[in-house]
Amino acid sequence: MHMADALLSPTVGATMWTATAATTMACAAMVKKSLDDRKVPLMGVLAAFVFAVQMINFTIPGTGSSGHLGGGLLLAILLGPPAAFLAIGSVLTVQALFFADGGLLALGCNIFNLGVFPCFIAYPLLYIPLAGKNPTPGRLLAAILLAAVAGLQLGSLGVVLQTSLSGVSELPFSSFIVLMQPIHLAIGVVEGLVTAGVVSFIWKARPEILEKAASGQGLGSLPVKPVLAGLLAATLVTGGFLSWYASEHPDGLEWSMFKVSGQEELEGQGGSLHDSLGTLQEKTSLLPDYGFRAGESGAGEEAADPRLGTSVAGLVGGGLVLLMGLGLGFLLKRRNSGAAPATRR
Amino acid sequence: MSSKIDRAFYDIGHLDTLAEGSSALHRLDPRAKVLATAVFVVSVVSFGKYEIARLLPFFLYPVLVIALADLPVFFLLRKLLIVSPFVLFVGIFNPWFDRAVLVELGPVALSGGWVSFLSLLLRFALTVGAALLLIATTGFTAVCMALEKLGAPRIFAVQLLLLYRYLFILIEESIRMIRAHALRSFGTGLRYRVFLQILGNLLLRTMDRAQRIHMAMLCRAFTGEIRIMRQFRFGRREFFYLTGCCAFFIGLRLTDLPSLVGRFLLEMGP
């Protein structure tokens, strides 16, 4: 589910980073404005709760597999969207840094996929209207289940879109989506059931917690539309700007990006944009042999098959540099650990 | 299963204790390291998808960091292996869809798919490794403070710090609960109903704890800001480190060092 750096192009990664950073800023401002500063420790501790709980798995009967809580929707229900978004962001940051889930460039995508969709779409548009003010257990279950499934479907759609726009993976958009959506339907159902179970447990044990959250005390009710509008604007602006800038220096990356976006899947777009993408693709289509093109100078006897010559040269050179580096590292490390007993303690 | 949690727990703690080292790298201002890591990741990711040779010199950076900061290589490699499945899952389709022969090395013909798959794995190792190294040389608290100094919202940074501080307590608490359950359940796994009750109870305890923490903070004059006695100094060493790293990464991105070296070697040889 986590997007990974290796699958991302810098353009897509930077766009998502900008969108996420803008959302984080907006959420932080909103939380600050409506603060009840009791919420900051609560946010931190609940985020830690979600983190800890993600390590507990339960067995799914009859399948032999196991499930756990994702926690986005639960946080949104308990904290309200902006605070929940910040909490999810912090959980994902820790995961990226310590467990290397995804990586740093992909962090923008991950926070967006797992934070924006549950907090700003599934929670206000599905959970709130469906659950209502005084939900019965049945309504609560239905609302949470639906919201969780929708949130995760959108999130996995985000992963698919970001991956295919980046063009590092060869997996065609349609097959990838057919692979991802059903898996995340199952994950969404599990997530919904667990969230609903926990929420109804709290509802029975301490209804005041949920009542407070639902009635908008503290951080419950905050405007969602401005956030969404701002987000959209930020994404469009940065996306447009970055891809325009990138197109000035066509290399393999842009080539692959436009190859993907030039395919039928996205053909519904406006004519002029599509045309310019087409010309770009034309302009850059000599790049498949990028990185293996004929050498300008050392073409001597390799002239018969210049591609072979340069790629061998590249590999030999790269391997040599790598070996030298490893040797250097090994030497330094030995020196370090040799010196260690003397310097330490 | 509880051993799995124990393991993860140990891993988090261990990675952070590595940051207590005292090498020259450890002593640098965290901002320099955060920025250098960012430049590294972007340079690596910005290569074309068929690139292999030009990615190799980038391994110099992790190797040098590991060597200079004296970090345990196998521990870090194991962490890399643990998180690889998603990338493998997506990348393994590349050879399937992209079958055009791209490189011929003597008798072996490599299709574009295999080349891009290899390239994907290299990128994965580099980018993910860079994140791990950042924590192992800097420590989480310092990274949070650096993020804040670099412009991340204060609430977000404070919240990250709190999350990290209470993570250990909550993980320990959940380990205790799981262990208690395991001792009373004769090895059957955690069933859905029990799982929910454990989660619910843990959540209630967590919220009580948050309230206690908040009261304790109020008693100590908490006003919504966390103040930390820590000097941040972006001095000459940080400047040289950062510019050096950036020049190195961007230089590797713009020039084709491996081909230059390789061509030089091949011409020298026969």
Interface residues (C-beta under 8 A of the other chain):
Chain A: M1 H2 A4 D5 A6 L7 L8 S9 P10 G13 A14 T24 M25 A28 A29 V31 K32 L35 D37 R38 V40 P41 L42 M43 G44 V45 L46 A47 A48 F49 F51 A52 V53 M55 I56 N57 F58 T59 I60 P61 S66 L69 L86 A87 G89 S90 V91 T93 V94 A96 L97 F98 F99 A100 D101 G103 L104 L105 T163 G167 V168 S169 E170 L171 P172 S175 F176 L193 V194 G197 V198 F201 I202 A205 R206 I209 D251 G252 L253 W255 S256 L287 P288 Y290 G291 F292 G295 S297 G298 G300 D305 R307 L308 G309 T310 S311 V312 A313 G314 L315 V316 G317 G318 G319 L320 V321 L322 G325 L326 L328 G329 F330 L331 L332 K333 N336 S337 A340
Chain B: M1 K4 I5 A8 D11 I12 L15 D16 S23 T37 A38 V41 V42 V44 V45 S46 F47 G48 K49 Y50 E51 I52 A53 R54 L55 L56 P57 F59 L60 V63 L64 I66 A67 L68 D70 V73 K79 L80 I82 V83 F86 V87 V90 G91 F93 N94 W96 F97 D98 L102 V103 E104 L105 G112 G113 S116 L120 L121 R123 F124 T127 V128 G129 A130 A131 L132 L134 I135 F140 V143 A152 P153 R154 I155 F156 V158 Q159 L160 L161 L162 L163 Y164 R165 Y166 L167 I169 L170 I171 E173 S174 I178 G189 L190 R191 Y192 V194 F195 L196 Q197 I198 L199 G200 L202 L203 L204 T206 M207 R209 A210 Q211 I213 H214 M217 F222 T223 G224 D256 L257 P258 S259 L260 V261 G262 R263 F264 L265 L266 E267
